[in-house]
Each structure stands twice: as structure tokens, then as C-alpha cells.
Amino acid sequence: MVLLKKEKPEMEPRGQWSNKMEFMLSMAGEIIGLGNSIKPRLLFFLETALGQYTSQGGVTAWRKICPLFEGIGYASQVIESYLNIYYISGMLTSLTSCTVRKRVLGLTDGIHNLGTVRWELALCLLFAWVICYFCIWKGVKSTGKVVYFTATFPYLMLFVLLIRGVTLPGAAEGITFYLKPDISRLADPQVWMDAGTQIFFSYAICQGCLTALGSYNKYNNNCYRDCFMLCFLNSATSFVAGFAIFSVLGFMAQEQGVPISEVGESGRCFLNVVGPKRKLKVWSCLFFLMLIFLRLDSQFVCLESLVTTIVDMYPNVLQRKGHRELLTLVIAVICYLLGLMLVTEGGMYVFQLFDYYAASGTCLLFLAIFEAICVGWVYGADRFYNNIEDMIGYRQWPLFKMCWQVVTPDVCLVGTNYGDYTPLKYNNWYVYSPWGYILGWLMALSSMICIPLYIIFILLKTGGSLKKVKEGLELLGPKFKSTLGMVVVHNSENICNFEQSMVLSKD
């Protein structure tokens, strides 16, 4: 009898960025937009360093340092999944106009009446997903090359629009309005809540993106310096972008004879307001082209983050040759099909629900609290500092530890408790039905509930023994005075042993 030896399937390597520039441009493409201001540098650095240290995606990275809080990873991926469904449809705003809302969007009378799919918007959505798929289907090998253009082109457009904007009549009034803040609004808690929401969302905090991108860095990459540079670049870009936008708004206010505060509407129409009509058709097209690339960059990272997370959860299957590409295709097809409800005649109402609830400030602040608690107290801020020192070769500013342990969770908790909830309205005239609000809150809770549910699951799996969890955590984090190779191997063994004890052992 002849025994045939079973061939071992060909496995593809996880991959790394070819150089630092690819990582920096990918990060810049994800976080840089026109709506960013002051950035949460502490959590940005925390998530990036976590991904680099563990070389894992959004779920398994948290499993490596603290299995009890693995639910943080699942919560972030729920939000990421929602973003993959609806975020790219925002790119279609460049094809719409407030003045032709009925003709292009075919807007219905409410969310209860979605109507039919608008085939022209559905084709545009399909085209966008095809671009996204072929830009990331090979992982960082392809994404790293694409961002050389998609992340730099918006800067060229921003410079062109800035020069044109400041030369328009009325631009000075718009810039004055931009630089003269209303100090009295700082007393409104909701202003801080809205600002926090915008900051977290625009900087991809608590969405798993930063962890996924950081995981493709080399172990000894100086992620501390990279994060500082990216934060500075983002803030500077946002500050300069304000001059470009408000100079145009000043021109429009003068042309329409209305105050600047009344020029822009909330929601999608604002994008069309910034692109002036009649005299500036060319500049309007350039502005929309810039927005398209900004959206595509962010969508690349959203899709890459979700794919990376799933591949890292099932490496024995999905790292086989061709399996990653197939997974990316499946996710893209599913997200496209689900996204079709956003390009129906009543899709705008669904889009607003996703945008208002799926990645709301409450969700992101809730995740941020647990991230800070997990790293600052459970895993240990000192231990994480040692991890970072082992990677970059020196210790950072010690104030970071205090912020992770005290400032970040306290500020997020205050923001969550004192924010005023305002029911969603579409363009301040359409009020959603009660079941619409219930659907929105279910989307919000679907991510937050992952954390407590997984904690309960782990405690039940280990017989409810917090002592066992504590003893397991002490295995993590080796003696950091050893060499780089010894650190990685020793830490991996400890983590593996702890994971097995968490799953298999009983009291």
C-alpha cells in the first residue's frame, strides 16, 4: 500500500510596508480631511503602537495583550463594518445638488418609503467599490503604491483652491468669520460632545484602522515619531483647509446677500454649497474631485482594516494563496449589496441614520474609555511603556501614562454623561418615526454591547475566576532588558499559554 503524502497548502506571508512613506501616506489618507481640528494624539499613538507591537489586526491585537477585553476589538469592527456599508456612498454627494434633489436623488417623503434604486447612483457605487477592491486586493503591497497618488493629489487641489478662494470678492469676510470664534459656545456641553465626535471619527480612533495599519510596520519602527508627525500634518492641513473653504463661503454670502452662518446647510448639501454655482464650475469640479480622493483613501483603509482583522483571526485558512483576495471580494460584494439601500429614492434617510448613530460620539467615547482602562490599568501603563521602549529604543514623555490612566477615561466619561441627545432630523424638517430612532439606537448599541458581553463570556469560560485572569495577565510582558528576538519569542509563548488557559481550563 502506498501512502500519499498530503501536500501542505501554500501560505502567503502577512506582509509589511515596503517603506515608511507607504505607511505615512496610508495613515494620512485615512485621517486627513477637511473637517479635522484638534486631535486625540494619546489614543492615536496608543492604537498605532499596539498594532505595531503585536503585529495583529483590530481583534487579535487586544486578545494578545488582554483576552478579557477582546470585546474592544469586536466593537471596533462592528463600527468598521457600518462604515464600509455607508461611508463610500458619501462620495456620491459630488454627483448631487441641493437644487436638483428631487431629480437626482428622487427623494421620497420618508424612511418608510425607500422607493426604487437609482440606477445611475448604483452604477457609481459599483464603480467606486471596483476601484477599492483592486486597490487593496493584494494587501499592503497594492495599497502602499496607490496612496502615493490618492493621498498627495488632494494637497495639490487644496493649494489650487486656496489660491483661487482668497482672490474672490468677499473672501476676507469669510476668513474673518473663520478666525473669530464664538467664545460663548464653549459653555455648551453639546458643543464639546460634537467636537469630540468629530475628532474621534475623523482621526479613526476606536475603529481598528490605526491598529491594522500599525501592524504592518517593522517591529523597531519609531511609531512615536510617526504619530507626532501625522498629528502635526493633520492639524496643519485642517487649519489651511479652513481658509480655502471659508473664503469661498464669504464669496457666496456676499453674492447671495446673506450672513455667512446661513450659507451652509448641514448634511450633504454643504458639499455642494462649498462648490459655488455659475462662475466657479471648474473650481467646483476640482473641489469635488478632491473630496472623491479623500473618500477613497478613507475607504481603502476601512476595507483593509476589516480584511486584516478577519485574516489575523483565521490565519491558517485565510493566509493561504488566493484566499485573502477572495475574502476581500466577498466583503466588497456584501457591502455593495447592503449599500444599495442608500442609493434608493429614500436612501438619504437611511444614510443619515447610519451617519448619526452607527459611529456616534457615544459609541466612540465608550470604546475609548475601555481602551484606556485596558492599557492603563489592566495590562498596565508601565508595561506598555516598556513594550514601546523595546520597539523604539527610548522612553517617551511620562505624562502619557497619566493621561492613559486618568485623563483620557475621565474626559471621555464626562463627555458621554453631559452630552445632550438631540433626535435626528433630516435637513431640520423631516422628523423620523419612533421605529427609525429605535433602529438607530440598535445600531449604536450593537457595537457597545460587545465589550460587556465578551467580558461575561470570558468569566463564564474560566468559571468566573478573576484570579485566573489576573494570573494570566502577569504572564504577559517579558523581561524587557533582553534582545529584540528573545522578547518577541518569549512574549508569544506566554500569550499562547495564557490563551489556552483562558479557553480550556476550568476551576
ROBA-423441 format. One line per 10 residues: number of its first residue (from 1); their letters; for each residue x, y, z of C-alpha. Coordinates in steps of 0.2 Angstrom, whole numbers, plus 2048, in hexadecimal, padded with zeros to 3 digits. Layout:
! ROBA-423441
NUM = A = X Y Z; ... .
This chain:
! ROBA-423441
1 = MVLLKKEKPE = 800 800 800; 807 811 7FB; 804 81F 807; 802 830 7FE; 809 83E 807; 7FD 84D 809; 804 85C 802; 805 86B 80D; 7FB 87A 806; 805 889 801 .
11 = MEPRGQWSNK = 804 897 80D; 806 8A9 809; 811 8B4 815; 807 8C1 81F; 811 8CE 817; 818 8DF 81C; 819 8F1 815; 827 8F2 809; 82D 902 811; 828 90F 81D .
21 = MEFMLSMAGE = 820 91B 810; 813 90E 80C; 80E 90D 81E; 80D 920 820; 803 923 810; 7F7 915 814; 7F4 91D 826; 7F3 92E 81F; 7E6 929 812; 7DC 921 820 .
31 = IIGLGNSIKP = 7DC 92F 82C; 7DE 93F 822; 7CE 948 81D; 7C7 959 81C; 7BE 957 82D; 7CC 954 839; 7D2 95F 847; 7DA 95A 857; 7DF 948 858; 7DF 93B 865 .
41 = RLLFFLETAL = 7F2 937 864; 7F2 92C 873; 7E6 91F 86D; 7ED 920 85B; 7FE 91C 861; 7F7 90E 86D; 7EE 905 85F; 7FC 907 852; 809 900 85F; 7FE 8F2 864 .
51 = GQYTSQGGVT = 7FC 8EC 852; 80F 8EE 84F; 813 8E4 85F; 808 8D6 85C; 808 8D5 849; 7F6 8D1 849; 7E5 8D9 843; 7D7 8E1 84D; 7D1 8D2 857; 7E0 8C7 859 .
61 = AWRKICPLFE = 7EB 8D5 85F; 7E0 8D8 86E; 7DF 8C5 871; 7F2 8C5 871; 7F4 8D1 87F; 7E4 8CE 889; 7D7 8C0 884; 7CB 8C7 890; 7C9 8D7 886; 7C9 8CF 875 .
71 = GIGYASQVIE = 7B7 8D6 873; 7BF 8E7 870; 7C5 8DF 85F; 7B4 8D8 85B; 7AC 8E9 85F; 7B8 8F2 854; 7B5 8E6 845; 7A2 8E8 847; 7A4 8FB 844; 7B0 8F7 836 .
81 = SYLNIYYISG = 7A4 8EC 82E; 797 8FA 82E; 7A3 906 827; 7A7 8FA 819; 794 8FA 815; 790 90C 815; 7A0 917 815; 7A4 914 802; 793 91A 7FD; 797 92B 804 .
91 = MLTSLTSCTV = 7A3 92C 7F4; 793 92D 7EA; 78F 93E 7F1; 79A 945 7E4; 78D 940 7D7; 77F 948 7E0; 779 959 7E2; 76D 961 7EF; 764 96A 7E1; 760 95A 7D7 .
101 = RKRVLGLTDG = 75D 94F 7E7; 74D 948 7E0; 754 944 7CF; 764 93C 7D3; 760 934 7E4; 74E 932 7E1; 74B 936 7F3; 73B 92E 7FA; 731 934 809; 739 929 816 .
111 = IHNLGTVRWE = 743 91A 81C; 733 910 81B; 733 912 808; 745 90E 801; 73E 90C 7EF; 749 905 7E2; 75C 904 7DF; 763 913 7D5; 76C 909 7C8; 778 917 7C4 .
121 = LALCLLFAWV = 77D 919 7D6; 77E 906 7D7; 78A 905 7C9; 795 913 7D1; 795 909 7E1; 79A 8F9 7D8; 7A8 902 7CF; 7AF 909 7DF; 7AF 8F8 7E7; 7B8 8F0 7D8 .
131 = ICYFCIWKGV = 7C5 8FE 7DA; 7C7 8FA 7ED; 7C8 8E7 7EA; 7D6 8E8 7DD; 7DF 8F5 7E8; 7E0 8EA 7F7; 7DE 8D8 7F1; 7F1 8D4 7F3; 7F1 8DC 804; 7FE 8E8 808 .
141 = KSTGKVVYFT = 808 8E4 7F9; 7FB 8EC 7EE; 7F4 8F9 7FA; 805 900 7FE; 808 904 7EB; 7F6 90C 7E9; 7F8 918 7F7; 807 921 7EF; 7FA 929 7E3; 7E9 929 7ED .
151 = ATFPYLMLFV = 7F1 930 7FD; 7FB 93E 7F4; 7EF 943 7E7; 7E3 94C 7F3; 7F1 957 7F9; 7F4 95D 7E8; 7E2 961 7E6; 7E1 969 7F7; 7EF 975 7F2; 7E7 979 7E2 .
161 = LLIRGVTLPG = 7D6 97C 7EA; 7DE 986 7F8; 7E6 992 7EB; 7D6 994 7E2; 7CB 996 7F2; 7D5 9A4 7F9; 7D4 9AE 7E9; 7C1 9AE 7E9; 7B7 9BD 7EE; 7B1 9BB 800 .
171 = AAEGITFYLK = 7BE 9AF 804; 7C5 9BA 812; 7B4 9BA 81B; 7B4 9A7 81A; 7C5 9A5 821; 7C1 9B2 82F; 7B2 9A7 834; 7BD 998 834; 7CB 99F 83F; 7BE 9A8 84B .
181 = PDISRLADPQ = 7B7 99B 857; 7A7 99C 861; 7AE 99A 872; 79D 999 87A; 79A 988 872; 7A7 980 87C; 79B 980 88B; 790 974 881; 793 962 886; 78C 95C 875 .
191 = VWMDAGTQIF = 799 966 86C; 7A7 95C 875; 79E 94C 871; 79C 950 85F; 7AE 955 85E; 7B4 945 866; 7A9 93B 85A; 7B1 944 84B; 7C2 942 852; 7C1 92F 855 .
201 = FSYAICQGCL = 7B8 92C 845; 7C3 936 83A; 7D3 92F 842; 7CD 91D 841; 7CE 91A 854; 7C6 90A 85B; 7C3 904 849; 7D1 8F7 848; 7D9 900 839; 7E8 907 842 .
211 = TALGSYNKYN = 7EB 8F6 84A; 7EA 8ED 839; 7F6 8F9 830; 802 8F9 83F; 803 8E6 83E; 80C 8E7 82D; 81A 8F1 834; 82B 8E9 838; 82D 8E6 84B; 83A 8F3 84E .
221 = NNCYRDCFML = 831 901 844; 830 911 84E; 81E 912 84F; 81F 920 85C; 827 92C 850; 81B 927 841; 80C 92A 84C; 812 93B 851; 816 940 83F; 805 93A 839 .
231 = CFLNSATSFV = 7FC 943 846; 805 953 842; 802 950 82F; 7EF 94D 832; 7ED 95D 83D; 7F7 968 831; 7ED 961 822; 7DC 964 82B; 7E1 976 830; 7E6 97A 81E .
241 = AGFAIFSVLG = 7D7 972 817; 7CC 97D 821; 7D3 98C 818; 7CE 984 807; 7BD 980 80C; 7B8 990 816; 7BF 99B 808; 7B3 993 7FC; 7A5 994 809; 7A8 9A7 80B .
251 = FMAQEQGVPI = 7A7 9A9 7F8; 796 99F 7F8; 78F 9AA 807; 793 9BA 7FE; 78C 9B3 7ED; 77C 9AD 7F6; 77A 9BC 802; 779 9B1 811; 784 9AF 821; 792 9A2 820 .
261 = SEVGESGRCF = 78A 997 82D; 77B 995 822; 784 990 813; 788 97E 817; 77B 971 81B; 77E 961 825; 780 951 81D; 784 94D 80B; 77F 95D 804; 78D 966 80C .
271 = LNVVGPKRKL = 799 95D 800; 790 965 7F1; 78F 976 7FA; 7A2 977 7FB; 7A3 974 7E8; 79B 985 7E2; 78F 985 7D4; 790 98E 7C3; 7A1 997 7C4; 7AB 989 7CC .
281 = KVWSCLFFLM = 7A6 979 7C3; 7B8 974 7C0; 7BD 977 7D1; 7AE 96E 7D8; 7B3 95F 7CE; 7C5 960 7D5; 7BE 961 7E6; 7B3 952 7E3; 7C1 948 7DC; 7CB 94C 7EB .
291 = LIFLRLDSQF = 7BD 945 7F6; 7BC 935 7EC; 7CE 931 7EF; 7CD 935 801; 7BE 929 802; 7C7 91C 7F9; 7D6 91D 804; 7CB 91B 813; 7C2 90D 80B; 7D2 903 807 .
301 = VCLESLVTTI = 7D7 903 819; 7C5 8FE 81F; 7C5 8EF 814; 7D7 8EB 817; 7D4 8EC 82A; 7C6 8E0 829; 7CE 8D3 81E; 7DE 8D4 828; 7D4 8D1 838; 7CB 8C1 831 .
311 = VDMYPNVLQR = 7DB 8BA 829; 7E5 8BC 83A; 7D6 8B3 843; 7D7 8A4 837; 7E9 8A4 830; 7EA 891 82C; 7DC 893 820; 7DC 8A5 819; 7EF 8A6 817; 7EF 899 80A .
321 = KGHRELLTLV = 7F3 89E 7F8; 7E4 8A7 7F1; 7D9 8A6 800; 7DC 8B8 805; 7D7 8BF 7F4; 7C7 8B4 7F5; 7C3 8BB 806; 7C5 8CD 800; 7B9 8C9 7F2; 7AC 8C2 7FD .
331 = IAVICYLLGL = 7AC 8D0 809; 7AC 8DD 7FA; 79D 8D4 7F2; 793 8D3 803; 797 8E5 807; 791 8EB 7F5; 781 8E1 7F6; 77D 8E8 808; 782 8F9 801; 775 8F9 7F4 .
341 = MLVTEGGMYV = 768 8FE 801; 771 90E 802; 76F 912 7F0; 75D 910 7EF; 751 91E 7EE; 74F 91F 801; 761 91A 804; 766 92B 80B; 75C 927 81A; 765 916 81D .
351 = FQLFDYYAAS = 776 91F 81A; 772 92C 828; 76D 91E 834; 77E 915 831; 788 925 832; 77F 92B 842; 77E 91B 84C; 78A 90D 845; 79A 916 849; 793 923 855 .
361 = GTCLLFLAIF = 79D 92C 862; 795 922 870; 79C 912 868; 7AD 918 865; 7AF 920 876; 7A9 910 87E; 7B6 906 875; 7C3 913 879; 7BF 911 88C; 7C2 8FE 88B .
371 = EAICVGWVYG = 7D2 900 880; 7DA 90B 88D; 7D4 900 89C; 7DB 8F1 893; 7EC 8F8 88F; 7EE 904 89E; 7E8 8F8 8AC; 7E5 8E6 8A7; 7F4 8E3 89C; 7FD 8F1 8A4 .
381 = ADRFYNNIED = 804 902 89E; 815 8FE 8A4; 815 8EE 89B; 80F 8F6 88B; 81C 903 88D; 829 8F5 88E; 822 8ED 87E; 824 8FE 875; 835 901 87B; 83B 8F0 875 .
391 = MIGYRQWPLF = 834 8F4 864; 83B 906 862; 84A 905 86D; 846 913 879; 838 918 886; 82B 925 881; 824 934 88B; 81E 92C 89C; 80E 937 89B; 807 92B 88F .
401 = KMCWQVVTPD = 805 91E 89C; 7FB 92A 8A7; 7F0 92F 899; 7EC 91D 894; 7E8 918 8A6; 7DF 928 8AC; 7DC 936 89F; 7D6 92C 890; 7C9 921 899; 7C3 930 8A4 .
411 = VCLVGTNYGD = 7C1 93C 895; 7B8 92F 88B; 7AC 92A 899; 7A8 93D 89C; 7A5 93F 88A; 799 930 889; 78F 935 899; 78D 948 895; 789 947 883; 777 94C 87E .
421 = YTPLKYNNWY = 76E 940 873; 765 948 864; 75A 93D 85A; 760 93C 848; 757 947 83B; 75B 947 828; 75F 959 823; 755 95F 832; 744 95B 82B; 742 949 82A .
431 = VYSPWGYILG = 73E 940 83B; 742 92E 83B; 734 922 842; 737 919 853; 73C 909 84A; 74A 912 841; 751 919 851; 750 907 858; 75A 900 849; 767 90E 84B .
441 = WLMALSSMIC = 76A 90A 85D; 76B 8F7 85A; 779 8FB 84E; 782 905 85B; 77F 8F8 869; 785 8EA 85D; 797 8F0 85F; 797 8F5 871; 78F 8E5 877; 79E 8DA 871 .
451 = IPLYIIFILL = 7A9 8E0 87F; 79E 8DB 88E; 798 8CB 885; 7A9 8C5 882; 7AF 8C8 893; 7A1 8BE 89A; 7A5 8B0 88D; 7B7 8AF 893; 7B2 8AF 8A5; 7A6 8A1 8A2 .
461 = KTGGSLKKVK = 7B3 898 897; 7BF 898 8A6; 7B2 894 8B3; 7B1 8A6 8B8; 7C2 8A7 8BF; 7C9 8B8 8BF; 7D9 8B1 8C8; 7DC 8A6 8B9; 7DB 8B5 8AD; 7E7 8BF 8B8 .
471 = EGLELLGPKF = 7F3 8B1 8B9; 7F2 8AF 8A6; 7F5 8C2 8A3; 805 8C1 8AE; 80C 8B4 8A1; 80B 8C2 894; 81A 8CE 892; 82B 8C6 893; 83B 8CD 89A; 83E 8DB 88F .
481 = KSTLGMVVVH = 851 8DC 891; 853 8CE 886; 857 8CE 873; 849 8D2 866; 848 8C0 860; 847 8B9 872; 839 8C5 876; 82E 8C1 868; 830 8AE 86A; 82E 8AE 87D .
491 = NSENICNFEQ = 81F 8B9 87C; 816 8AF 86E; 818 89F 879; 811 8A7 888; 802 8AE 87E; 7FF 89D 876; 7FF 894 887; 7F4 8A1 88F; 7E7 8A0 880; 7E7 88D 882 .
501 = SMVLSKD = 7E4 88F 895; 7D6 89B 892; 7CD 890 886; 7D0 87E 88C; 7D3 87F 89F; 7C5 87E 8AC; 7C6 882 8BF .
